[in-house]
Amino acid sequence: MVASARHHLGIALCRLIPLTVVRCSRLSEDVSLHAWSNQPPTGGLLAPLAAGNDSRYHSAPLPPTGDLGQDDFHGSALICKSVRDEAARDLGSLLSSGGNATRLGTHTEDVRALLTSFLNWNKCVSLDGGVASRSGAKLMMSPDSKWVVKVVKPAEFGLLWNLLEFDKTWTYENGTWLNWKCMLEKRDPDRCSVSHNPYTNRYRKHIESATSLILPLKMMVKSQNIVVMPNVDLEVRRVLKELGSTAVVKKFDAKPIQVSTSAQRPALLRELLTLGWAPAHDGSLVCGRVSLEWFRATNQYESKGFSRRAEKHGNSCWMQLQRALVADTNLLDNFLGRKLVDYSLLVHLAQIEFKTLPANFELPVGCILSTQLQGQAILMCVSIIDYLMERTVLRWMESWTKDKKFHGYAIGVRNLLKCVGDPSLEDCNEYLAEACEPDPNMSPWCVLVAARARQALQLIVSEGVF
C-alpha cells in the first residue's frame, strides 16, 4: 500500500510540475521523492515534450561550469540542491494530503514556484557572507534571483522549529476541539471548546496578515539548518520598473541606538538628512493600492486633498507603517514566552524622476512613496529581517555588559523608525548626533542637535554639576 501511494504521488508530480526532474518513465514501487534524474524523460506522460528535445529537461553537467567554482560547489550548490529536494517533498506532501500550506504557511503555488526556481540548483549564486551578513552566515541566491537561502545557527533553527509547534493542549472529541488545559482550570466545556481546527501556529497566522513587515520564511530544511526567504530587493525593483525608473536603490540594515555595531544606521539617517525628508510630516505620501483618479484630483489640483481616502494617502501612510511595526515587535517581544532580539530594519531608499502614477498602481506592504517634490519622488520600503535570536540567560548577561543592547529591544526598534520619520524629535538626539558627526553643518537638523547639546551643557554647568 505504501509503495502504491508513492507510485501515485510520483505520477501526480509529473502531471502537475512539467519542469520537474523526477523520473517519470519508470515509476514503480521504488519511486520516491529523492529519485531525481539528470536525463530528460524518455517515455510515459512527458514523452511528447522529451521527444521535442525541450531544453528545460537537460540538467547542467557536473561539476558545474557556471556561477559556482569547483571549490564552492560542494558547499553552496549542494545546499541549494537540498532546498530543491525539500520543495519536492513539501509539494508531494501537500498534494497527497490535500493540504494547502506547509508548516510555515507557504501555500502550494509558492512551493511549486520554489521547486521551479531551484531546478538548476548548481547555478545558485553564492553571496559574500562578510558583506551580506555581519554574522558571516552562508548566503545564496536562487538561479532566478527570486529567493535567498541562508544557513542559520543550530540554536536559531531550533528556536524556529519550536515556535512552529502546534498547541498540543487541544484534543478532538465528538465533533469539537477541546482544550484539556482550559478544562483543568475552568471545567467548562462551552468555554474550552471550539468547532474549528485550532492548529494554526502564531507565526503563520501573523505572517499571513496583510500588514506585517516581517520578511516571511517560506521554507526550512531541518537537516542542514537552512531557511529560504523571498528576495525583497526584487520586489523593490519591480515597483521602480512600474514607475518607469532605473534609479539606484540604496539599502540599509539598521538596528536601534543601543546596538553600537550597526554600521549602516548612521548612513541611513544621513541619507534622510541629505534629502531633507521627514516622512512623518509628508502629506503627499501614498501607500497600498493607489487610485490614479484620486492622485490626479488631489496631488495636482488640490493642495490638501490627501485627507480624502486618508487610509492610503498622506500622513496616515506613516501611521500605518508605525502601527504595523508595533504589531510585529509585540509578536517578537513575546513569542510563546520568548523574547526575540537583534533583528534589523531593512530600509530601501530610491530617489526617482516622477510625473504621474500608472493606472492601478499598488505599493507592497511596508512601502511608501513621497511625491512632494516637483518632478521627483522618494520610495521607501521597510521590512524586518534576521529575527531568530532569542534573549536567553547568556544573551541577557551579554546585554548587561554591552550597554544593555538587548534590553527593551522592541521599544528601541520602534524608536528607530520614529526617528527615521522625524529626526528632529528630542528623543532622536542620539541618532541625529551620530548621523551629523562627519559634518555638523550638513543639514539644519544637525545645527539643531548641536544647539540642543549646548543647551544641555549649559544646564549642567548652571546646576553646579561640574
C-alpha positions as CSV (number, residue, x, y, z in Angstrom):
1,M,0.0,0.0,0.0
2,V,2.8,2.4,0.8
3,A,4.6,1.6,-2.4
4,S,1.4,2.2,-4.3
5,A,0.9,5.5,-2.6
6,R,4.4,6.5,-3.6
7,H,3.8,5.4,-7.2
8,H,0.6,7.6,-7.5
9,L,2.4,10.5,-5.8
10,G,5.2,10.4,-8.4
11,I,2.6,10.3,-11.2
12,A,0.9,13.4,-9.6
13,L,4.2,15.3,-9.5
14,C,4.8,14.5,-13.2
15,R,1.4,15.8,-14.1
16,L,1.4,19.0,-12.1
17,I,5.1,20.0,-12.5
18,P,6.1,19.8,-16.1
19,L,9.6,21.2,-15.2
20,T,10.4,18.5,-12.6
21,V,13.3,16.3,-12.9
22,V,11.5,13.4,-11.2
23,R,12.0,10.3,-13.2
24,C,8.5,9.7,-14.7
25,S,9.2,6.9,-17.2
26,R,9.9,4.2,-14.7
27,L,7.5,4.9,-11.8
28,S,7.3,1.7,-9.8
29,E,7.4,0.6,-6.2
30,D,10.8,2.0,-5.6
31,V,9.8,5.5,-6.7
32,S,10.4,8.2,-4.1
33,L,10.7,11.9,-3.9
34,H,14.5,11.5,-3.9
35,A,14.5,9.7,-7.3
36,W,16.0,12.5,-9.3
37,S,17.3,12.1,-12.8
38,N,19.8,14.2,-14.8
39,Q,18.3,13.0,-18.1
40,P,15.1,14.1,-19.9
41,P,12.2,11.6,-19.6
42,T,12.2,9.1,-22.5
43,G,8.6,7.8,-22.1
44,G,5.4,8.0,-20.1
45,L,3.5,11.1,-19.6
46,L,6.2,13.5,-20.6
47,A,7.3,11.6,-23.7
48,P,5.9,14.2,-26.2
49,L,7.9,17.1,-24.6
50,A,11.0,14.9,-24.3
51,A,10.8,13.9,-28.0
52,G,10.8,17.6,-28.9
53,N,14.2,18.0,-27.3
54,D,12.9,20.5,-24.8
55,S,16.0,22.2,-23.2
56,R,14.2,22.6,-19.9
57,Y,14.8,18.9,-19.1
58,H,18.5,19.0,-19.5
59,S,20.4,19.5,-16.3
60,A,23.7,21.3,-16.3
61,P,26.7,18.9,-16.2
62,L,28.5,18.0,-13.1
63,P,30.7,19.6,-11.8
64,P,29.2,23.0,-12.7
65,T,30.9,25.3,-15.0
66,G,28.7,28.3,-14.4
67,D,28.3,30.7,-11.5
68,L,29.9,28.4,-8.8
69,G,33.6,27.4,-8.8
70,Q,34.9,24.0,-8.2
71,D,35.8,24.6,-4.6
72,D,32.5,26.1,-3.7
73,F,30.3,23.5,-5.5
74,H,30.1,21.0,-2.6
75,G,29.1,23.8,-0.3
76,S,26.8,26.4,-1.8
77,A,25.4,24.3,-4.7
78,L,24.6,21.3,-2.6
79,I,22.8,23.5,-0.1
80,C,20.6,24.7,-3.0
81,K,20.1,21.1,-4.0
82,S,18.8,20.4,-0.5
83,V,16.3,23.2,-1.0
84,R,15.1,21.7,-4.2
85,D,14.7,18.2,-2.6
86,E,12.8,19.7,0.3
87,A,10.5,21.7,-2.0
88,A,9.7,18.4,-3.8
89,R,8.9,16.7,-0.5
90,D,6.7,19.5,0.6
91,L,4.8,19.6,-2.6
92,G,4.3,15.9,-2.6
93,S,3.1,16.0,0.9
94,L,0.6,18.8,0.1
95,L,-0.7,17.0,-3.0
96,S,-1.1,13.6,-1.2
97,S,-2.7,15.0,1.9
98,G,-4.9,17.6,0.2
99,G,-3.4,20.4,2.4
100,N,-3.0,23.9,1.1
101,A,0.0,25.2,3.1
102,T,3.1,23.9,4.8
103,R,4.1,24.3,8.5
104,L,5.5,27.7,7.7
105,G,2.2,28.8,6.0
106,T,3.7,28.5,2.5
107,H,0.9,27.8,0.0
108,T,1.1,25.2,-2.7
109,E,1.7,27.6,-5.5
110,D,4.7,29.1,-3.7
111,V,6.1,25.6,-3.0
112,R,5.8,24.9,-6.7
113,A,7.5,28.2,-7.5
114,L,10.3,27.3,-5.2
115,L,10.8,23.9,-6.8
116,T,10.9,25.5,-10.2
117,S,13.4,28.2,-9.1
118,F,15.8,25.6,-7.7
119,L,15.7,23.0,-10.5
120,N,19.0,24.3,-11.7
121,W,20.4,24.1,-8.2
122,N,24.0,24.1,-9.4
123,K,23.5,27.6,-10.8
124,C,22.9,29.2,-7.4
125,V,24.9,32.3,-6.7
126,S,27.0,32.4,-3.6
127,L,26.8,35.7,-1.7
128,D,29.6,37.1,0.3
129,G,28.7,36.5,3.9
130,G,31.0,39.2,5.2
131,V,29.0,41.8,3.3
132,A,25.6,40.3,3.2
133,S,25.6,39.1,6.8
134,R,27.6,40.5,9.7
135,S,27.5,37.2,11.5
136,G,29.2,35.6,8.5
137,A,26.3,33.3,7.8
138,K,26.3,31.4,4.5
139,L,24.0,33.1,2.0
140,M,23.0,32.0,-1.5
141,M,20.7,33.3,-4.2
142,S,18.5,31.1,-6.4
143,P,19.4,31.0,-10.1
144,D,16.4,33.2,-11.0
145,S,17.2,35.7,-8.1
146,K,13.8,35.2,-6.6
147,W,14.9,33.6,-3.3
148,V,17.6,34.0,-0.7
149,V,18.9,30.9,1.1
150,K,20.5,31.2,4.5
151,V,22.2,28.7,6.7
152,V,21.4,29.8,10.2
153,K,23.0,28.7,13.5
154,P,21.6,25.5,15.1
155,A,20.2,27.4,18.0
156,E,18.3,29.8,15.7
157,F,16.8,27.0,13.6
158,G,15.9,25.1,16.8
159,L,14.1,28.2,18.0
160,L,12.1,28.5,14.8
161,W,11.2,24.8,14.8
162,N,9.9,25.1,18.4
163,L,8.0,28.3,17.6
164,L,6.2,26.5,14.9
165,E,5.0,23.7,17.1
166,F,1.2,23.4,17.2
167,D,-0.6,23.8,20.5
168,K,-0.7,20.3,21.9
169,T,-3.3,21.1,24.5
170,W,-6.1,20.5,22.0
171,T,-7.9,17.2,21.5
172,Y,-10.7,16.3,19.1
173,E,-13.8,14.8,20.7
174,N,-17.4,14.3,19.4
175,G,-17.0,16.8,16.5
176,T,-15.4,19.6,18.6
177,W,-11.9,20.7,19.6
178,L,-11.5,20.6,23.4
179,N,-8.6,22.3,25.3
180,W,-7.8,20.0,28.2
181,K,-5.6,22.6,29.9
182,C,-8.6,25.0,29.9
183,M,-10.8,22.2,31.3
184,L,-8.4,21.6,34.2
185,E,-8.6,25.3,35.1
186,K,-12.2,26.2,34.3
187,R,-14.1,22.9,34.0
188,D,-16.5,24.4,31.5
189,P,-16.8,22.7,28.1
190,D,-18.6,25.6,26.5
191,R,-15.7,28.0,27.3
192,C,-12.9,25.4,26.4
193,S,-14.1,24.1,23.1
194,V,-14.2,25.4,19.5
195,S,-15.8,23.9,16.4
196,H,-12.9,24.9,14.0
197,N,-9.5,23.4,13.8
198,P,-7.3,25.4,16.2
199,Y,-4.0,24.1,14.8
200,T,-2.6,27.3,13.4
201,N,0.7,28.4,14.8
202,R,1.1,32.0,15.8
203,Y,3.9,32.8,13.4
204,R,2.0,31.5,10.4
205,K,-1.2,33.4,11.4
206,H,0.7,36.7,11.9
207,I,2.7,36.4,8.7
208,E,-0.4,35.7,6.7
209,S,-1.9,39.1,7.9
210,A,-1.9,41.8,5.2
211,T,0.1,44.3,7.2
212,S,3.2,42.5,8.6
213,L,6.6,43.9,7.9
214,I,8.3,40.7,8.9
215,L,10.2,39.1,5.9
216,P,8.5,35.7,5.8
217,L,10.4,32.4,5.8
218,K,9.0,30.3,3.0
219,M,10.9,27.0,3.5
220,M,13.2,25.3,6.0
221,V,15.4,22.3,5.7
222,K,15.8,20.8,9.2
223,S,18.8,18.5,8.4
224,Q,21.0,21.5,7.4
225,N,19.5,24.4,9.3
226,I,18.5,26.1,6.1
227,V,15.8,28.8,5.7
228,V,14.6,30.3,2.5
229,M,13.0,33.7,2.1
230,P,11.9,35.9,-0.8
231,N,14.4,38.3,-2.3
232,V,12.9,41.6,-1.1
233,D,15.3,43.5,-3.5
234,L,13.3,42.0,-6.4
235,E,10.1,43.5,-5.1
236,V,11.6,47.0,-4.8
237,R,12.9,46.8,-8.3
238,R,9.5,45.7,-9.6
239,V,8.0,48.9,-8.1
240,L,10.6,51.0,-9.7
241,K,10.0,49.3,-13.0
242,E,6.3,50.1,-12.8
243,L,7.2,53.7,-12.2
244,G,9.4,53.7,-15.2
245,S,12.6,54.3,-13.2
246,T,16.0,52.7,-13.3
247,A,17.3,54.7,-10.3
248,V,19.9,53.2,-8.0
249,V,18.3,51.7,-4.8
250,K,20.2,52.3,-1.6
251,K,19.8,49.6,1.1
252,F,20.4,50.0,4.9
253,D,20.4,47.3,7.6
254,A,19.8,49.3,10.7
255,K,19.4,48.4,14.4
256,P,18.4,50.6,17.4
257,I,20.8,53.0,19.0
258,Q,21.7,50.7,21.9
259,V,23.4,48.4,19.4
260,S,26.8,50.1,18.7
261,T,27.8,47.8,15.9
262,S,25.0,48.9,13.5
263,A,27.3,50.3,10.9
264,Q,24.6,51.2,8.3
265,R,22.4,53.1,10.8
266,P,24.2,56.5,10.6
267,A,24.3,56.2,6.8
268,L,20.5,55.8,6.7
269,L,19.9,58.9,8.8
270,R,22.5,60.9,6.8
271,E,20.7,59.9,3.6
272,L,17.4,61.3,5.0
273,L,19.2,64.5,6.1
274,T,20.6,64.9,2.7
275,L,17.2,64.5,1.1
276,G,15.7,66.9,3.7
277,W,12.8,64.4,4.1
278,A,10.8,63.8,7.2
279,P,8.2,61.1,6.1
280,A,6.2,61.5,9.3
281,H,5.2,65.0,8.1
282,D,4.8,64.3,4.4
283,G,1.2,64.9,3.3
284,S,1.9,63.7,-0.2
285,L,2.6,60.1,0.8
286,V,0.8,57.2,-1.0
287,C,0.7,53.6,0.1
288,G,-1.1,50.4,-0.8
289,R,-3.3,50.4,-3.9
290,V,-3.5,53.9,-5.4
291,S,-6.3,55.3,-7.5
292,L,-5.0,57.2,-10.5
293,E,-8.1,59.4,-10.5
294,W,-7.6,60.2,-6.8
295,F,-4.0,61.1,-7.4
296,R,-4.8,63.4,-10.3
297,A,-7.6,65.1,-8.3
298,T,-5.6,65.6,-5.1
299,N,-1.9,65.9,-5.9
300,Q,-2.2,68.0,-9.0
301,Y,-5.3,70.2,-8.3
302,E,-5.9,70.2,-4.5
303,S,-3.2,71.3,-2.1
304,K,-4.9,69.5,0.9
305,G,-6.6,66.7,-1.0
306,F,-4.7,64.0,0.9
307,S,-7.4,63.9,3.6
308,R,-9.7,62.1,1.1
309,R,-9.2,58.3,1.3
310,A,-6.8,59.0,4.0
311,E,-6.1,55.3,4.8
312,K,-4.0,55.1,1.6
313,H,-2.6,58.6,1.4
314,G,-0.9,61.4,3.4
315,N,0.3,61.2,6.9
316,S,-1.8,58.2,7.6
317,C,0.6,56.1,5.5
318,W,3.3,56.7,8.0
319,M,1.0,56.0,10.9
320,Q,0.1,52.7,9.3
321,L,3.8,51.8,8.9
322,Q,4.3,52.5,12.6
323,R,1.3,50.5,13.7
324,A,2.5,47.6,11.6
325,L,5.9,47.7,13.3
326,V,4.3,47.8,16.8
327,A,2.3,44.7,16.0
328,D,5.3,42.9,14.7
329,T,7.6,43.9,17.6
330,N,4.9,42.9,20.0
331,L,4.9,39.4,18.5
332,L,8.7,39.2,18.6
333,D,8.9,40.5,22.1
334,N,6.7,37.7,23.4
335,F,6.7,34.8,21.0
336,L,5.2,32.0,23.1
337,G,7.1,33.4,26.1
338,R,10.3,34.0,24.3
339,K,11.9,37.4,23.6
340,L,13.5,37.6,20.1
341,V,16.2,40.3,19.7
342,D,19.0,41.5,17.4
343,Y,16.7,41.8,14.4
344,S,17.1,44.7,12.0
345,L,15.0,47.1,9.9
346,L,16.0,46.7,6.3
347,V,15.3,50.0,4.6
348,H,15.3,50.6,0.8
349,L,15.5,54.1,-0.4
350,A,15.4,55.5,-4.0
351,Q,15.0,59.0,-5.4
352,I,13.5,58.9,-8.9
353,E,12.2,61.2,-11.6
354,F,8.4,61.3,-11.4
355,K,5.5,62.6,-13.4
356,T,2.4,60.6,-12.5
357,L,1.4,57.2,-11.2
358,P,0.5,54.4,-13.6
359,A,-3.1,53.1,-13.6
360,N,-3.9,50.6,-10.8
361,F,-0.5,51.1,-9.3
362,E,0.0,49.2,-6.0
363,L,2.7,49.5,-3.5
364,P,3.7,46.4,-1.4
365,V,3.2,46.3,2.3
366,G,5.9,48.4,4.1
367,C,6.4,50.8,1.1
368,I,5.6,54.4,0.9
369,L,6.1,56.9,-2.0
370,S,6.6,60.6,-1.5
371,T,5.6,63.0,-4.3
372,Q,6.1,66.3,-2.5
373,L,9.0,67.4,-4.8
374,Q,8.1,68.7,-8.2
375,G,9.3,66.1,-10.8
376,Q,10.8,63.9,-8.1
377,A,9.6,61.1,-5.9
378,I,11.2,59.2,-3.0
379,L,10.4,55.5,-2.5
380,M,11.0,53.9,0.9
381,C,10.4,50.2,1.8
382,V,10.8,48.8,5.3
383,S,11.0,45.2,6.4
384,I,12.1,43.2,9.4
385,I,14.9,40.7,8.9
386,D,17.2,38.3,11.0
387,Y,14.7,37.7,13.8
388,L,15.7,34.3,15.0
389,M,17.9,35.1,18.1
390,E,16.3,34.5,21.5
391,R,17.3,36.6,24.5
392,T,18.5,33.6,26.6
393,V,20.1,34.0,30.0
394,L,23.5,34.2,28.3
395,R,22.3,36.8,25.9
396,W,20.8,38.7,28.9
397,M,24.2,38.7,30.6
398,E,25.9,39.8,27.4
399,S,23.4,42.6,27.1
400,W,24.3,43.9,30.6
401,T,28.0,44.0,29.7
402,K,27.3,45.8,26.4
403,D,25.2,48.8,27.4
404,K,22.0,46.7,27.7
405,K,21.8,46.4,23.9
406,F,19.1,43.7,24.1
407,H,17.1,45.3,26.9
408,G,13.9,46.9,25.7
409,Y,14.8,45.9,22.2
410,A,11.3,46.1,20.7
411,I,10.8,49.7,22.0
412,G,14.2,50.5,20.6
413,V,13.3,49.4,17.2
414,R,10.0,51.4,17.3
415,N,12.0,54.5,18.3
416,L,14.4,53.9,15.4
417,L,11.5,54.0,12.9
418,K,10.1,57.1,14.7
419,C,13.4,58.9,14.3
420,V,13.5,57.8,10.6
421,G,10.2,59.5,10.3
422,D,11.2,62.7,12.1
423,P,14.9,63.1,13.1
424,S,14.1,66.5,14.7
425,L,12.4,64.9,17.7
426,E,14.2,65.4,21.0
427,D,14.1,61.6,21.6
428,C,16.2,61.3,18.4
429,N,19.2,63.3,19.6
430,E,21.5,60.3,19.7
431,Y,20.5,59.2,16.2
432,L,20.9,62.7,14.9
433,A,24.2,63.3,16.6
434,E,25.5,60.0,15.1
435,A,24.4,60.9,11.6
436,C,25.8,64.5,11.8
437,E,29.2,63.6,13.2
438,P,31.1,63.7,9.9
439,D,29.7,67.2,9.0
440,P,27.9,69.2,11.7
441,N,26.7,71.7,9.1
442,M,25.3,69.2,6.5
443,S,21.7,69.9,7.5
444,P,19.6,72.3,9.6
445,W,18.7,69.3,11.7
446,C,22.5,68.9,12.5
447,V,22.6,72.5,13.6
448,L,19.5,71.8,15.8
449,V,21.1,68.9,17.6
450,A,24.3,70.9,18.2
451,A,22.2,73.7,19.8
452,R,20.4,71.2,22.0
453,A,23.8,69.8,23.1
454,R,25.0,73.3,24.1
455,Q,21.8,73.9,26.0
456,A,22.1,70.7,27.9
457,L,25.8,71.5,28.7
458,Q,24.8,75.0,30.0
459,L,22.1,73.5,32.1
460,I,24.5,71.0,33.7
461,V,27.0,73.8,34.4
462,S,24.3,76.1,35.8
463,E,23.3,73.4,38.3
464,G,26.8,73.1,39.5
465,V,27.4,69.5,38.5
466,F,31.0,70.4,37.5
